[in-house]
């Protein structure tokens, strides 16, 4: 398995990165959306847009919460540094 390369942050909006950082902290889509002041449908759209840029999923559902995939964790760490 090859190591994950850094995701292309220049293709993502700052709001997308803020939401992803909140998602990594809260591990629930609705809670993360509330933390950054957006609606849940907007949060879902942001997830789809991020996944379209990366060409891979950034999360998987776990019960009522989520777990970040390896790609999601890498991107979330980078987003938190911005």
N, C-alpha and C positions, 0 to 999 in steps of 0.2 A: 504494500500500500504506500503510495507516495505521500509525502508531507503536504499539508495544506499550504497553498501559497497565499500571501496576503490578499484579501478581497479588494476589489477596485473601489475604494471609497470615493473617488472623484465622480463616480456615476450616481452617488446617493446624495440626497438632500440632507442638510444638517438636522432637520426635524425627524427624518428617518433614523438617523444615528441616535438622537436623543431618546426616541421611543425605544429603540433596541436596547440601549443602556438601561432604561427603566424596566423593560421586559426581563432582562437578565437579573435585575434586583428583585422584582416582584414575582416572577415566574407565573404570572396570570395576566392574560391579555387585558381584561377589563381593568384590573388594578393599575397596570402599567399605563393604559390609556388615560385613566383619571389622573395619574401622577404628572403627566405632561399636558393635560388639559385638552385632550381630543376625545372624540366619540369612539365607541367600540367598532362601529363599521369602518371608520377611518383607520383605526389600528389594524383591522383585518386587511384593508387595502394596502397599507404600508408593508405588511408582512409579504403579501403577494408581490409587490414591487421589488422588495429586497431580494426575494427568492428568484424573481425573473432576472435580476442583474447577476446574481451568483450562479444561476442555473442549478441550484440545489436547495433543498429545504433548510430552514434555519431553526425549526422547532418541530417537536412532535407532542401530541396531546398525551397527558398522563392524568387520568381521572379528571378532576376539575381544574387542574393547572397544566403547565407545559414543561417540557425539558428541552433545552437548547441542544441542537446537534453540534457536532464538532465544528462545522462551519459557522454556526450561530455563536458559539463560544468565542471563536477567534475574532469574529467581527465585533461582538459585544465588548471584548477587551480593548480592541482598537477604538471603538466608539467612546468608551469611557475616558480615554486619554485625550480626546479632543475637547 
